[in-house]
Amino acid sequence: MTHLTLLHSNDIHGAFEAKIENGQKKGGISLLSGFVQKTKREEENVIYALAGDLFMGSIIDTEYRGLSTIRFANALSPDVFCVGNHEVDYGLSHLLFLEKCADFPIICANMAVRELNRTLFRPWIDIERGGLRVRFIGLLTESITGKIQQESLIDREVSVRDVYKELSRVMKSLRHEKPADLTVLLTHIGIAEDRILAGKLLPEWGIDLIVGGHSHTLMEQPEIVNGVPIVQAGSGSSRIGRADIDFDEATGRISAFSWQCLPIDETNSEPDDLLEFYQERYRREMDLKYEKKLADLPRAYVHNGFHRETEMLDLFTDLYRETFGTDIFLLSSNGVRVRSFGPEVTRKDLLMALPYDNEVFQITMDGERLSEMISYMLRKESWEGVNIFILFSGAMQIEFDETGRFVKTVRIYGKEPDPRRNYTVGITSYVRKNLQAFLGISEEELPIVKLSESDRPKIEEFLLSKGSFELQNFGRIVMV
């Protein structure tokens, strides 16, 4: 009989700093590492797995484009890591560079180079503990395909394939490998897709456990589907999942299994000195560089939903429009990465709000095509979360029929769009790379010019020159 302890985290999202609650430190990468190392001292056979999305969510991560995060992760010492959707936020070639900086294996079975039919990362890995061979297979959400940014060449050449089909292919190929004692799917596809996948698993594949991420699901107990436990540990660094498994070599089966989601705080962990050193170093550098004040807002504006008009999204569409001088500016609801902005705005605040460093483009179209584009943007699916929600700057006012779910009227500068006049429409590179899906426009249909290589420095310059900025009109989509 061999006992195995499997620790796992998911969706840490740059949650490096501990939070103080009731005078006690909770979470943070240092205490998380301390808990992992303490468990490794106490238990004989321990594996620590990460189920995606280490990156994005921290100014330190954004400033160093994930290199600081890899340094933190190396100190955290996971045994295996599955690629998450936010790992490609700095571009796929940059992720491949970061992989070379990692001291831990990165796996993903369903991200492949199209022409070569070859996976970008190793699809699986075997880890041995106490004589047990534990096999991890990495799977990434297919929704990432339309969201890959930065590098158009790699966008074209890399695909994220169907999870079940690629798992089937991997399981077939593994017939030629030495059998594993335990097989774990390390997924970043979300709890709903984990359930669907578990329901399709064939008994002969011998899948023992699904350790998931992506949906940030905080579970109190495993969810059993088709006889396979599914577990996930919320998000951030304040929780960790722990599975305790007894494996009977005589029968080749698990004889006992238990799982719990544990808090990370000062009562069960001590800080990791190396990570404390790294954090303090980066913290000082960020304070020196990013505490500079850019402007004042009359109050804090909030972004309390992704498929709707919000005050903060209105504010940023106007900010882009003023900065780049277009008639209208369009911004995706997930283009701003904070939930509150202001009243004081520093360089740090702007970096956290706009971490992606987008290029900015201008499309020119007549009034008739503008009205058609707005109707497409606000079609029924946009309100239901099926597609990205796109909002426009304040020169426009829309009347929307809430019952029939269609655009009734479009006004720009207080008038219906003039079919004889051309209007300039600003977009970021994220929208540019999804023109057909987001705006219903083909790449060849309308003239497109690049206004800037990078959005954030221009906006920073604009705010600094003005010293203040204010939202003029909230409620530019009027429900009737």
LOVEXKE-399012 format. One record per residue (C-alpha): z, y, x; residue number from 0. Coordinates in nm, 3 decimals, padded with zeros to 5 digits. Layout:
<pts>
@Z->Z	Y->Y	X->X	k->NUM
...
</pts>
This chain:
<pts>
@Z->00.000	Y->00.000	X->00.000	k->0
@Z->-00.101	Y->00.341	X->00.139	k->1
@Z->00.015	Y->00.677	X->00.003	k->2
@Z->-00.225	Y->00.973	X->00.018	k->3
@Z->-00.146	Y->01.336	X->-00.061	k->4
@Z->-00.448	Y->01.546	X->-00.161	k->5
@Z->-00.392	Y->01.923	X->-00.167	k->6
@Z->-00.662	Y->02.151	X->-00.307	k->7
@Z->-00.740	Y->02.517	X->-00.378	k->8
@Z->-01.035	Y->02.687	X->-00.544	k->9
@Z->-01.167	Y->03.040	X->-00.599	k->10
@Z->-00.937	Y->03.210	X->-00.347	k->11
@Z->-01.175	Y->03.511	X->-00.361	k->12
@Z->-01.024	Y->03.699	X->-00.068	k->13
@Z->-00.670	Y->03.688	X->-00.212	k->14
@Z->-00.524	Y->03.719	X->00.137	k->15
@Z->-00.227	Y->03.943	X->00.063	k->16
@Z->00.096	Y->03.822	X->-00.095	k->17
@Z->00.217	Y->03.996	X->-00.410	k->18
@Z->00.576	Y->04.107	X->-00.462	k->19
@Z->00.728	Y->03.992	X->-00.790	k->20
@Z->01.099	Y->04.040	X->-00.858	k->21
@Z->01.155	Y->04.113	X->-00.490	k->22
@Z->00.991	Y->03.788	X->-00.379	k->23
@Z->00.659	Y->03.727	X->-00.205	k->24
@Z->00.418	Y->03.514	X->-00.403	k->25
@Z->00.085	Y->03.379	X->-00.285	k->26
@Z->-00.119	Y->03.516	X->00.001	k->27
@Z->-00.310	Y->03.324	X->00.265	k->28
@Z->-00.015	Y->03.314	X->00.505	k->29
@Z->00.226	Y->03.146	X->00.261	k->30
@Z->-00.055	Y->02.918	X->00.138	k->31
@Z->-00.115	Y->02.801	X->00.495	k->32
@Z->00.259	Y->02.760	X->00.544	k->33
@Z->00.276	Y->02.531	X->00.240	k->34
@Z->-00.015	Y->02.318	X->00.363	k->35
@Z->00.133	Y->02.283	X->00.712	k->36
@Z->00.478	Y->02.202	X->00.571	k->37
@Z->00.328	Y->01.927	X->00.353	k->38
@Z->00.144	Y->01.784	X->00.653	k->39
@Z->00.474	Y->01.765	X->00.840	k->40
@Z->00.653	Y->01.598	X->00.550	k->41
@Z->00.383	Y->01.350	X->00.445	k->42
@Z->00.202	Y->01.101	X->00.666	k->43
@Z->-00.148	Y->01.112	X->00.510	k->44
@Z->-00.257	Y->01.456	X->00.386	k->45
@Z->-00.602	Y->01.598	X->00.307	k->46
@Z->-00.657	Y->01.963	X->00.211	k->47
@Z->-00.980	Y->02.044	X->00.021	k->48
@Z->-01.128	Y->02.377	X->-00.092	k->49
@Z->-01.354	Y->02.382	X->-00.400	k->50
@Z->-01.559	Y->02.696	X->-00.332	k->51
@Z->-01.548	Y->03.076	X->-00.352	k->52
@Z->-01.344	Y->03.178	X->-00.051	k->53
@Z->-01.546	Y->03.501	X->-00.031	k->54
@Z->-01.555	Y->03.826	X->-00.232	k->55
@Z->-01.257	Y->04.005	X->-00.380	k->56
@Z->-01.110	Y->04.164	X->-00.068	k->57
@Z->-01.204	Y->04.477	X->00.124	k->58
@Z->-01.147	Y->04.281	X->00.446	k->59
@Z->-01.397	Y->04.017	X->00.336	k->60
@Z->-01.652	Y->04.280	X->00.234	k->61
@Z->-01.618	Y->04.487	X->00.551	k->62
@Z->-01.670	Y->04.190	X->00.782	k->63
@Z->-01.920	Y->04.011	X->00.555	k->64
@Z->-01.709	Y->03.696	X->00.539	k->65
@Z->-01.651	Y->03.658	X->00.913	k->66
@Z->-01.286	Y->03.761	X->00.873	k->67
@Z->-01.253	Y->03.510	X->00.590	k->68
@Z->-01.387	Y->03.231	X->00.809	k->69
@Z->-01.129	Y->03.325	X->01.071	k->70
@Z->-00.855	Y->03.306	X->00.806	k->71
@Z->-00.994	Y->02.976	X->00.679	k->72
@Z->-01.002	Y->02.829	X->01.030	k->73
@Z->-00.631	Y->02.904	X->01.057	k->74
@Z->-00.578	Y->02.756	X->00.710	k->75
@Z->-00.742	Y->02.436	X->00.843	k->76
@Z->-00.899	Y->02.272	X->00.537	k->77
@Z->-01.039	Y->01.925	X->00.591	k->78
@Z->-01.342	Y->01.987	X->00.368	k->79
@Z->-01.498	Y->02.281	X->00.182	k->80
@Z->-01.759	Y->02.283	X->-00.096	k->81
@Z->-01.995	Y->02.582	X->-00.122	k->82
@Z->-01.923	Y->02.815	X->-00.416	k->83
@Z->-02.156	Y->03.067	X->-00.578	k->84
@Z->-01.996	Y->03.366	X->-00.402	k->85
@Z->-02.053	Y->03.212	X->-00.061	k->86
@Z->-02.415	Y->03.333	X->-00.085	k->87
@Z->-02.327	Y->03.693	X->-00.174	k->88
@Z->-02.410	Y->03.808	X->00.179	k->89
@Z->-02.732	Y->03.606	X->00.188	k->90
@Z->-02.807	Y->03.244	X->00.257	k->91
@Z->-02.900	Y->03.292	X->00.624	k->92
@Z->-02.569	Y->03.473	X->00.672	k->93
@Z->-02.389	Y->03.180	X->00.512	k->94
@Z->-02.560	Y->02.946	X->00.758	k->95
@Z->-02.433	Y->03.172	X->01.039	k->96
@Z->-02.081	Y->03.158	X->00.895	k->97
@Z->-02.104	Y->02.780	X->00.879	k->98
@Z->-02.151	Y->02.779	X->01.258	k->99
@Z->-01.830	Y->02.984	X->01.287	k->100
@Z->-01.629	Y->02.742	X->01.071	k->101
@Z->-01.403	Y->02.480	X->01.227	k->102
@Z->-01.419	Y->02.271	X->00.909	k->103
@Z->-01.703	Y->02.080	X->00.738	k->104
@Z->-01.896	Y->02.251	X->00.456	k->105
@Z->-02.064	Y->02.024	X->00.200	k->106
@Z->-02.307	Y->02.064	X->-00.089	k->107
@Z->-02.532	Y->01.789	X->-00.224	k->108
@Z->-02.755	Y->01.988	X->-00.458	k->109
@Z->-02.866	Y->02.295	X->-00.256	k->110
@Z->-03.197	Y->02.207	X->-00.095	k->111
@Z->-03.497	Y->02.348	X->00.092	k->112
@Z->-03.782	Y->02.300	X->-00.156	k->113
@Z->-04.072	Y->02.212	X->00.071	k->114
@Z->-03.878	Y->01.981	X->00.303	k->115
@Z->-03.674	Y->01.820	X->00.025	k->116
@Z->-03.374	Y->01.848	X->00.256	k->117
@Z->-03.020	Y->01.959	X->00.170	k->118
@Z->-02.907	Y->02.284	X->00.328	k->119
@Z->-02.563	Y->02.138	X->00.403	k->120
@Z->-02.439	Y->01.786	X->00.446	k->121
@Z->-02.403	Y->01.639	X->00.095	k->122
@Z->-02.090	Y->01.434	X->00.159	k->123
@Z->-01.829	Y->01.352	X->00.419	k->124
@Z->-01.586	Y->01.067	X->00.481	k->125
@Z->-01.230	Y->01.150	X->00.589	k->126
@Z->-00.996	Y->00.877	X->00.709	k->127
@Z->-00.620	Y->00.885	X->00.656	k->128
@Z->-00.382	Y->00.595	X->00.707	k->129
@Z->-00.669	Y->00.350	X->00.722	k->130
@Z->-00.818	Y->00.480	X->00.396	k->131
@Z->-01.175	Y->00.608	X->00.384	k->132
@Z->-01.187	Y->00.901	X->00.139	k->133
@Z->-01.536	Y->01.022	X->00.050	k->134
@Z->-01.597	Y->01.379	X->-00.073	k->135
@Z->-01.927	Y->01.479	X->-00.238	k->136
@Z->-01.993	Y->01.854	X->-00.288	k->137
@Z->-02.166	Y->01.993	X->-00.598	k->138
@Z->-02.253	Y->02.357	X->-00.676	k->139
@Z->-02.327	Y->02.527	X->-01.009	k->140
@Z->-02.700	Y->02.558	X->-01.085	k->141
@Z->-02.645	Y->02.907	X->-01.229	k->142
@Z->-02.649	Y->03.040	X->-00.873	k->143
@Z->-03.030	Y->03.001	X->-00.853	k->144
@Z->-03.101	Y->03.328	X->-01.036	k->145
@Z->-02.823	Y->03.515	X->-00.858	k->146
@Z->-02.906	Y->03.458	X->-00.491	k->147
@Z->-02.942	Y->03.803	X->-00.336	k->148
@Z->-03.045	Y->03.979	X->-00.016	k->149
@Z->-03.325	Y->03.765	X->00.128	k->150
@Z->-03.639	Y->03.709	X->-00.078	k->151
@Z->-03.787	Y->03.450	X->00.160	k->152
@Z->-03.486	Y->03.224	X->00.132	k->153
@Z->-03.469	Y->03.294	X->-00.242	k->154
@Z->-03.812	Y->03.136	X->-00.271	k->155
@Z->-03.750	Y->02.842	X->-00.040	k->156
@Z->-03.406	Y->02.726	X->-00.152	k->157
@Z->-03.317	Y->02.576	X->-00.488	k->158
@Z->-02.995	Y->02.455	X->-00.647	k->159
@Z->-03.081	Y->02.134	X->-00.825	k->160
@Z->-02.949	Y->01.952	X->-01.128	k->161
@Z->-02.596	Y->01.834	X->-01.055	k->162
@Z->-02.620	Y->01.492	X->-01.218	k->163
@Z->-02.964	Y->01.409	X->-01.079	k->164
@Z->-02.861	Y->01.497	X->-00.725	k->165
@Z->-02.535	Y->01.304	X->-00.758	k->166
@Z->-02.739	Y->01.003	X->-00.875	k->167
@Z->-02.961	Y->01.038	X->-00.570	k->168
@Z->-02.660	Y->01.060	X->-00.337	k->169
@Z->-02.492	Y->00.756	X->-00.492	k->170
@Z->-02.813	Y->00.557	X->-00.447	k->171
@Z->-02.837	Y->00.657	X->-00.081	k->172
@Z->-02.473	Y->00.565	X->-00.022	k->173
@Z->-02.548	Y->00.198	X->-00.090	k->174
@Z->-02.649	Y->00.178	X->00.275	k->175
@Z->-02.324	Y->00.334	X->00.399	k->176
@Z->-01.988	Y->00.175	X->00.464	k->177
@Z->-01.801	Y->00.169	X->00.127	k->178
@Z->-01.529	Y->00.425	X->00.065	k->179
@Z->-01.184	Y->00.336	X->-00.063	k->180
@Z->-01.163	Y->00.655	X->-00.271	k->181
@Z->-01.445	Y->00.886	X->-00.387	k->182
@Z->-01.379	Y->01.247	X->-00.488	k->183
@Z->-01.629	Y->01.493	X->-00.637	k->184
@Z->-01.550	Y->01.835	X->-00.493	k->185
@Z->-01.727	Y->02.062	X->-00.742	k->186
@Z->-01.788	Y->02.429	X->-00.805	k->187
@Z->-01.950	Y->02.402	X->-01.147	k->188
@Z->-01.667	Y->02.499	X->-01.388	k->189
@Z->-01.444	Y->02.290	X->-01.614	k->190
@Z->-01.698	Y->02.263	X->-01.898	k->191
@Z->-01.963	Y->02.120	X->-01.665	k->192
@Z->-01.704	Y->01.898	X->-01.497	k->193
@Z->-01.636	Y->01.740	X->-01.837	k->194
@Z->-02.006	Y->01.683	X->-01.902	k->195
@Z->-02.054	Y->01.535	X->-01.556	k->196
@Z->-01.751	Y->01.307	X->-01.590	k->197
@Z->-01.886	Y->01.176	X->-01.920	k->198
@Z->-02.210	Y->01.068	X->-01.747	k->199
@Z->-02.055	Y->00.895	X->-01.445	k->200
@Z->-02.147	Y->00.529	X->-01.406	k->201
@Z->-01.855	Y->00.288	X->-01.347	k->202
@Z->-02.029	Y->00.128	X->-01.049	k->203
@Z->-02.026	Y->00.464	X->-00.866	k->204
@Z->-01.650	Y->00.435	X->-00.830	k->205
@Z->-01.569	Y->00.806	X->-00.875	k->206
@Z->-01.189	Y->00.836	X->-00.868	k->207
@Z->-01.130	Y->01.210	X->-00.911	k->208
@Z->-01.304	Y->01.543	X->-00.976	k->209
@Z->-01.151	Y->01.843	X->-00.794	k->210
@Z->-01.313	Y->02.150	X->-00.944	k->211
@Z->-01.356	Y->02.525	X->-00.923	k->212
@Z->-01.566	Y->02.817	X->-01.055	k->213
@Z->-01.407	Y->02.855	X->-01.401	k->214
@Z->-01.064	Y->02.958	X->-01.260	k->215
@Z->-00.896	Y->02.707	X->-01.492	k->216
@Z->-00.519	Y->02.687	X->-01.446	k->217
@Z->-00.423	Y->02.336	X->-01.555	k->218
@Z->-00.080	Y->02.193	X->-01.629	k->219
@Z->-00.199	Y->01.834	X->-01.615	k->220
@Z->-00.519	Y->01.646	X->-01.533	k->221
@Z->-00.786	Y->01.615	X->-01.800	k->222
@Z->-00.914	Y->01.258	X->-01.825	k->223
@Z->-01.280	Y->01.212	X->-01.920	k->224
@Z->-01.450	Y->00.872	X->-01.905	k->225
@Z->-01.145	Y->00.745	X->-01.716	k->226
@Z->-01.183	Y->01.008	X->-01.439	k->227
@Z->-00.913	Y->01.276	X->-01.386	k->228
@Z->-01.039	Y->01.636	X->-01.358	k->229
@Z->-00.812	Y->01.888	X->-01.184	k->230
@Z->-00.836	Y->02.258	X->-01.095	k->231
@Z->-00.577	Y->02.505	X->-00.962	k->232
@Z->-00.657	Y->02.839	X->-01.127	k->233
@Z->-00.768	Y->03.097	X->-00.869	k->234
@Z->-00.637	Y->03.305	X->-00.582	k->235
@Z->-00.373	Y->03.192	X->-00.334	k->236
@Z->-00.064	Y->03.180	X->-00.555	k->237
@Z->-00.119	Y->02.819	X->-00.670	k->238
@Z->-00.216	Y->02.490	X->-00.511	k->239
@Z->-00.303	Y->02.155	X->-00.662	k->240
@Z->-00.132	Y->01.841	X->-00.533	k->241
@Z->-00.238	Y->01.485	X->-00.611	k->242
@Z->-00.024	Y->01.192	X->-00.495	k->243
@Z->-00.216	Y->00.867	X->-00.482	k->244
@Z->-00.097	Y->00.514	X->-00.404	k->245
@Z->-00.381	Y->00.285	X->-00.301	k->246
@Z->-00.340	Y->-00.093	X->-00.306	k->247
@Z->-00.556	Y->-00.245	X->-00.034	k->248
@Z->-00.511	Y->-00.593	X->-00.180	k->249
@Z->-00.684	Y->-00.501	X->-00.506	k->250
@Z->-00.894	Y->-00.214	X->-00.369	k->251
@Z->-00.765	Y->00.009	X->-00.650	k->252
@Z->-00.538	Y->00.305	X->-00.715	k->253
@Z->-00.200	Y->00.171	X->-00.825	k->254
@Z->-00.036	Y->00.508	X->-00.899	k->255
@Z->-00.165	Y->00.863	X->-00.950	k->256
@Z->00.018	Y->01.188	X->-01.023	k->257
@Z->-00.089	Y->01.552	X->-01.006	k->258
@Z->00.077	Y->01.891	X->-01.034	k->259
@Z->-00.019	Y->02.255	X->-00.988	k->260
@Z->00.246	Y->02.416	X->-00.771	k->261
@Z->00.333	Y->02.785	X->-00.715	k->262
@Z->00.314	Y->02.929	X->-00.363	k->263
@Z->00.609	Y->03.153	X->-00.284	k->264
@Z->00.893	Y->03.207	X->-00.040	k->265
@Z->01.104	Y->02.931	X->-00.197	k->266
@Z->00.868	Y->02.651	X->-00.094	k->267
@Z->00.680	Y->02.798	X->00.203	k->268
@Z->00.718	Y->02.998	X->00.521	k->269
@Z->00.459	Y->03.243	X->00.658	k->270
@Z->00.199	Y->03.127	X->00.908	k->271
@Z->00.250	Y->03.342	X->01.220	k->272
@Z->-00.117	Y->03.332	X->01.323	k->273
@Z->-00.236	Y->03.445	X->00.981	k->274
@Z->00.029	Y->03.716	X->00.970	k->275
@Z->-00.111	Y->03.846	X->01.301	k->276
@Z->-00.470	Y->03.841	X->01.174	k->277
@Z->-00.378	Y->04.013	X->00.847	k->278
@Z->-00.186	Y->04.292	X->01.016	k->279
@Z->-00.474	Y->04.356	X->01.255	k->280
@Z->-00.734	Y->04.379	X->00.977	k->281
@Z->-00.498	Y->04.580	X->00.757	k->282
@Z->-00.457	Y->04.850	X->01.025	k->283
@Z->-00.832	Y->04.869	X->01.083	k->284
@Z->-00.906	Y->04.902	X->00.712	k->285
@Z->-00.644	Y->05.170	X->00.660	k->286
@Z->-00.788	Y->05.380	X->00.942	k->287
@Z->-01.144	Y->05.348	X->00.818	k->288
@Z->-01.121	Y->05.348	X->00.440	k->289
@Z->-00.832	Y->05.565	X->00.324	k->290
@Z->-01.050	Y->05.878	X->00.337	k->291
@Z->-01.062	Y->06.050	X->-00.001	k->292
@Z->-01.409	Y->06.104	X->-00.150	k->293
@Z->-01.350	Y->06.261	X->-00.490	k->294
@Z->-01.123	Y->06.298	X->-00.792	k->295
@Z->-01.193	Y->06.170	X->-01.142	k->296
@Z->-01.013	Y->06.318	X->-01.445	k->297
@Z->-00.853	Y->05.975	X->-01.509	k->298
@Z->-00.895	Y->05.605	X->-01.435	k->299
@Z->-01.196	Y->05.450	X->-01.607	k->300
@Z->-01.181	Y->05.083	X->-01.705	k->301
@Z->-01.429	Y->04.797	X->-01.711	k->302
@Z->-01.281	Y->04.554	X->-01.962	k->303
@Z->-01.573	Y->04.324	X->-02.033	k->304
@Z->-01.905	Y->04.210	X->-01.891	k->305
@Z->-02.132	Y->04.183	X->-02.197	k->306
@Z->-02.068	Y->04.522	X->-02.347	k->307
@Z->-02.073	Y->04.894	X->-02.278	k->308
@Z->-01.760	Y->05.006	X->-02.091	k->309
@Z->-01.642	Y->05.346	X->-01.972	k->310
@Z->-01.659	Y->05.249	X->-01.608	k->311
@Z->-02.008	Y->05.100	X->-01.638	k->312
@Z->-02.119	Y->05.423	X->-01.808	k->313
@Z->-01.962	Y->05.620	X->-01.524	k->314
@Z->-02.144	Y->05.422	X->-01.255	k->315
@Z->-02.484	Y->05.435	X->-01.424	k->316
@Z->-02.448	Y->05.814	X->-01.433	k->317
@Z->-02.327	Y->05.817	X->-01.073	k->318
@Z->-02.635	Y->05.621	X->-00.960	k->319
@Z->-02.865	Y->05.844	X->-01.168	k->320
@Z->-02.722	Y->06.164	X->-01.018	k->321
@Z->-02.729	Y->06.022	X->-00.666	k->322
@Z->-03.089	Y->05.896	X->-00.675	k->323
@Z->-03.241	Y->06.152	X->-00.912	k->324
@Z->-03.411	Y->05.924	X->-01.167	k->325
@Z->-03.451	Y->05.995	X->-01.538	k->326
@Z->-03.257	Y->05.678	X->-01.619	k->327
@Z->-03.059	Y->05.428	X->-01.415	k->328
@Z->-03.000	Y->05.067	X->-01.515	k->329
@Z->-02.701	Y->04.870	X->-01.388	k->330
@Z->-02.595	Y->04.511	X->-01.454	k->331
@Z->-02.251	Y->04.456	X->-01.604	k->332
@Z->-02.149	Y->04.243	X->-01.304	k->333
@Z->-02.277	Y->04.498	X->-01.053	k->334
@Z->-01.941	Y->04.675	X->-01.042	k->335
@Z->-01.672	Y->04.442	X->-00.908	k->336
@Z->-01.347	Y->04.614	X->-01.012	k->337
@Z->-01.181	Y->04.658	X->-01.351	k->338
@Z->-01.050	Y->05.010	X->-01.294	k->339
@Z->-01.179	Y->05.308	X->-01.095	k->340
@Z->-00.998	Y->05.638	X->-01.023	k->341
@Z->-00.845	Y->05.887	X->-01.070	k->342
@Z->-00.848	Y->05.930	X->-00.690	k->343
@Z->-01.148	Y->05.769	X->-00.521	k->344
@Z->-01.131	Y->05.666	X->-00.156	k->345
@Z->-01.390	Y->05.490	X->00.060	k->346
@Z->-01.189	Y->05.174	X->00.006	k->347
@Z->-01.213	Y->05.212	X->-00.374	k->348
@Z->-01.590	Y->05.255	X->-00.356	k->349
@Z->-01.632	Y->04.956	X->-00.124	k->350
@Z->-01.431	Y->04.735	X->-00.360	k->351
@Z->-01.634	Y->04.855	X->-00.658	k->352
@Z->-01.974	Y->04.813	X->-00.488	k->353
@Z->-01.940	Y->04.536	X->-00.227	k->354
@Z->-02.301	Y->04.413	X->-00.232	k->355
@Z->-02.484	Y->04.691	X->-00.044	k->356
@Z->-02.791	Y->04.687	X->-00.272	k->357
@Z->-03.127	Y->04.842	X->-00.210	k->358
@Z->-03.236	Y->05.093	X->-00.476	k->359
@Z->-03.580	Y->05.100	X->-00.639	k->360
@Z->-03.763	Y->05.318	X->-00.890	k->361
@Z->-03.996	Y->05.194	X->-01.164	k->362
@Z->-04.228	Y->05.436	X->-01.344	k->363
@Z->-04.325	Y->05.369	X->-01.706	k->364
@Z->-04.442	Y->05.557	X->-02.014	k->365
@Z->-04.230	Y->05.616	X->-02.324	k->366
@Z->-04.371	Y->05.323	X->-02.519	k->367
@Z->-04.297	Y->05.076	X->-02.241	k->368
@Z->-03.950	Y->05.226	X->-02.200	k->369
@Z->-03.868	Y->05.156	X->-02.567	k->370
@Z->-03.997	Y->04.799	X->-02.533	k->371
@Z->-03.783	Y->04.744	X->-02.225	k->372
@Z->-03.467	Y->04.870	X->-02.396	k->373
@Z->-03.528	Y->04.642	X->-02.695	k->374
@Z->-03.568	Y->04.347	X->-02.459	k->375
@Z->-03.253	Y->04.437	X->-02.264	k->376
@Z->-03.042	Y->04.453	X->-02.580	k->377
@Z->-03.183	Y->04.146	X->-02.753	k->378
@Z->-02.944	Y->03.905	X->-02.923	k->379
@Z->-02.886	Y->03.685	X->-02.616	k->380
@Z->-02.756	Y->03.979	X->-02.410	k->381
@Z->-02.458	Y->04.023	X->-02.642	k->382
@Z->-02.375	Y->03.654	X->-02.644	k->383
@Z->-02.323	Y->03.613	X->-02.270	k->384
@Z->-02.637	Y->03.405	X->-02.221	k->385
@Z->-02.796	Y->03.668	X->-01.996	k->386
@Z->-02.670	Y->03.949	X->-01.776	k->387
@Z->-02.594	Y->04.263	X->-01.978	k->388
@Z->-02.777	Y->04.574	X->-01.851	k->389
@Z->-02.657	Y->04.926	X->-01.933	k->390
@Z->-02.837	Y->05.257	X->-01.895	k->391
@Z->-02.730	Y->05.605	X->-01.787	k->392
@Z->-02.626	Y->05.885	X->-02.020	k->393
@Z->-02.963	Y->06.056	X->-02.075	k->394
@Z->-03.027	Y->05.781	X->-02.331	k->395
@Z->-02.881	Y->05.710	X->-02.674	k->396
@Z->-02.947	Y->05.390	X->-02.866	k->397
@Z->-02.886	Y->05.303	X->-03.230	k->398
@Z->-02.830	Y->04.930	X->-03.263	k->399
@Z->-02.836	Y->04.736	X->-03.590	k->400
@Z->-02.525	Y->04.522	X->-03.559	k->401
@Z->-02.613	Y->04.298	X->-03.854	k->402
@Z->-02.971	Y->04.222	X->-03.758	k->403
@Z->-02.898	Y->04.244	X->-03.383	k->404
@Z->-03.191	Y->04.468	X->-03.292	k->405
@Z->-03.252	Y->04.819	X->-03.155	k->406
@Z->-03.325	Y->05.070	X->-03.436	k->407
@Z->-03.390	Y->05.387	X->-03.240	k->408
@Z->-03.423	Y->05.493	X->-02.876	k->409
@Z->-03.370	Y->05.853	X->-02.762	k->410
@Z->-03.396	Y->06.006	X->-02.418	k->411
@Z->-03.293	Y->06.367	X->-02.360	k->412
@Z->-03.229	Y->06.381	X->-02.737	k->413
@Z->-03.586	Y->06.284	X->-02.834	k->414
@Z->-03.785	Y->05.968	X->-02.893	k->415
@Z->-03.957	Y->05.853	X->-02.570	k->416
@Z->-04.295	Y->06.023	X->-02.537	k->417
@Z->-04.578	Y->05.765	X->-02.493	k->418
@Z->-04.779	Y->06.031	X->-02.306	k->419
@Z->-04.505	Y->06.096	X->-02.050	k->420
@Z->-04.396	Y->05.889	X->-01.752	k->421
@Z->-04.024	Y->05.827	X->-01.695	k->422
@Z->-03.855	Y->05.712	X->-01.373	k->423
@Z->-03.611	Y->05.423	X->-01.402	k->424
@Z->-03.371	Y->05.337	X->-01.118	k->425
@Z->-03.261	Y->04.981	X->-01.048	k->426
@Z->-03.074	Y->04.794	X->-00.773	k->427
@Z->-03.221	Y->04.505	X->-00.573	k->428
@Z->-03.028	Y->04.258	X->-00.790	k->429
@Z->-03.215	Y->04.374	X->-01.099	k->430
@Z->-03.541	Y->04.401	X->-00.900	k->431
@Z->-03.524	Y->04.033	X->-00.810	k->432
@Z->-03.472	Y->03.941	X->-01.175	k->433
@Z->-03.717	Y->04.182	X->-01.340	k->434
@Z->-03.861	Y->03.936	X->-01.589	k->435
@Z->-03.528	Y->03.783	X->-01.688	k->436
@Z->-03.334	Y->04.110	X->-01.714	k->437
@Z->-03.595	Y->04.368	X->-01.823	k->438
@Z->-03.891	Y->04.166	X->-01.947	k->439
@Z->-04.113	Y->04.322	X->-01.679	k->440
@Z->-04.342	Y->04.136	X->-01.439	k->441
@Z->-04.351	Y->04.231	X->-01.071	k->442
@Z->-04.719	Y->04.340	X->-01.088	k->443
@Z->-04.701	Y->04.528	X->-01.419	k->444
@Z->-04.561	Y->04.869	X->-01.313	k->445
@Z->-04.545	Y->05.076	X->-00.994	k->446
@Z->-04.222	Y->05.017	X->-00.799	k->447
@Z->-04.107	Y->05.218	X->-00.496	k->448
@Z->-03.798	Y->05.183	X->-00.277	k->449
@Z->-03.561	Y->05.481	X->-00.285	k->450
@Z->-03.296	Y->05.357	X->-00.043	k->451
@Z->-03.208	Y->05.066	X->00.182	k->452
@Z->-02.844	Y->05.085	X->00.074	k->453
@Z->-02.675	Y->05.224	X->-00.235	k->454
@Z->-02.313	Y->05.273	X->-00.129	k->455
@Z->-02.358	Y->05.522	X->00.162	k->456
@Z->-02.570	Y->05.748	X->-00.060	k->457
@Z->-02.316	Y->05.738	X->-00.343	k->458
@Z->-02.035	Y->05.803	X->-00.096	k->459
@Z->-02.223	Y->06.107	X->00.036	k->460
@Z->-02.283	Y->06.234	X->-00.318	k->461
@Z->-01.916	Y->06.202	X->-00.419	k->462
@Z->-01.797	Y->06.368	X->-00.101	k->463
@Z->-02.030	Y->06.663	X->-00.155	k->464
@Z->-01.921	Y->06.709	X->-00.519	k->465
@Z->-01.550	Y->06.641	X->-00.476	k->466
@Z->-01.524	Y->06.531	X->-00.840	k->467
@Z->-01.715	Y->06.343	X->-01.105	k->468
@Z->-01.665	Y->06.294	X->-01.477	k->469
@Z->-01.804	Y->06.069	X->-01.748	k->470
@Z->-01.990	Y->06.289	X->-01.996	k->471
@Z->-02.051	Y->06.063	X->-02.292	k->472
@Z->-01.909	Y->05.721	X->-02.369	k->473
@Z->-02.063	Y->05.539	X->-02.664	k->474
@Z->-02.431	Y->05.568	X->-02.577	k->475
@Z->-02.490	Y->05.251	X->-02.777	k->476
@Z->-02.414	Y->05.341	X->-03.139	k->477
@Z->-02.361	Y->05.046	X->-03.374	k->478
@Z->-02.500	Y->05.105	X->-03.724	k->479
</pts>
